Amino acid sequence: MLAVIERFHVYPEIDPFKHFAEKSFKDKIILITGASHGIGKQYAITYAQAGASLVISACNVKALDDVKQEDLRVSPATENVSVVADVADVKQVETFVKAGVERFGKLDIVIGNARMFIDCDAPLGEQDPVARWAVFEVNLRSVHSLSYFTLPHLVKVEGYFVAISSLSGMMRVSNGSSYRVSKHAVNRFIEFVALEYPTIKAFAIHPGVIATDANAQTDFPPVHEMGLPTATTIYLTSGNADWLSGRFIFAPWDLGEVRDQWKEKIEKEAGLVSKLFIPAYLTTRLCGLDISLS
C-alpha cells in the first residue's frame, strides 16, 4: 500500500462535476456488468450524468429497468441498452456485448463490476467445491469472457478496460480463500491486458469499503462514500492517469498525491503490480532448459 492520504469522500482532484457540466463523455459508450445495484448502479448513473450512452447488464430485469429510469432522470438524453445476462455464462456475455455493439457501433469503456462473495468460516477441505468454484466463475471467468468479446472493439478506439478488484486479493487470511484468490487473479489478469494490448488502458480497482450487499456479508463497516470509486474511475478513464495502466488502484488513494509524490518511483520500480515475477530470460535457468526466450 502507498503511504498517501486515504480519502473517504469525493475530493477536488477527481470531482466529476466538471464532466457533468460539460457532458464530456457525450460521445462515449460505456459497458458495465453488475449494473443493477450498489457500485455498478452508481457507475451507470455517474457516466449518464457525464453524458455517456450505456450498455448495462445484470440478472434482475426489474432492477435493470429501475437503473435505466434513474439514468434517464439524471440525464434525459442518455441512451441505454440493458440486457439480462449471467456473466458466468460465456454465451450470455457474448450476447450482451453484441447487443451493445449492434446498437452503438463501438465501445469506449468496459467495466467488469459483477462479483460474488460467499461468507465462509471453514477451511478449504470443509467447503462445498461447487459453491467455491461459482465465486471464480463470476469474479474471474466473467472478466476473462468480457475481455475476449470487448478488447477487439477497445483496440479500435484505444479505450479503457476496468475490473473491480479487492485488497482481499493481497491478503492471506484463513477461510474465504475463493474470493481472495479470484481477486488476486483479476489483478494479475489486468496486468496482461495492458501488456498484450498496450493501446488499451487497463485498471484493477478496489472501490473501498462501501455500503453494498456484498460488504454486508463481511465484518468491515462501510467507511467510504458510494461515489468515491465511480469518481475515481471517471478520473482514470478521462485520460488523467494513463500511466497507471496495468496496475492495481485503491480508489480511496488521493490520486493527485500518487501522481505528484509516487509516479516516478512506481514507474521505475514497476509498482502496484504482482511481485512474484520472473523475467523470461531467467525462466530457462530455473527450468533447466537450454533454449532462449525473449
Sequence and secondary structure as in RCSB ss.txt:
>XXXX:A:sequence
MLAVIERFHVYPEIDPFKHFAEKSFKDKIILITGASHGIGKQYAITYAQAGASLVISACNVKALDDVKQEDLRVS
PATENVSVVADVADVKQVETFVKAGVERFGKLDIVIGNARMFIDCDAPLGEQDPVARWAVFEVNLRSVHSLSYFT
LPHLVKVEGYFVAISSLSGMMRVSNGSSYRVSKHAVNRFIEFVALEYPTIKAFAIHPGVIATDANAQTDFPPVHE
MGLPTATTIYLTSGNADWLSGRFIFAPWDLGEVRDQWKEKIEKEAGLVSKLFIPAYLTTRLCGLDISLS
>XXXX:A:secstr
   S B SS  GGG THHHHHHTTTTT EEEESS SSHHHHHHHHHHHHTT EEEEEES HHHHHHHHHHHHHH 
TT  EEEEE  TTSHHHHHHHHHHHHHHHS  SEEEE         S GGGS HHHHHHHHIIIIIHHHHHHHHH
HHHHHHHT EEEEE  GGGG   SS HHHHHHHHHHHHHHHHHHHH TTSEEEEEE  S SSTTGGGSS    S 
THHHHHHHHHHTTTS GGGTTEEEETTB HHHIIIIIHHHHHHTT SS S    HHHHHHHHT      
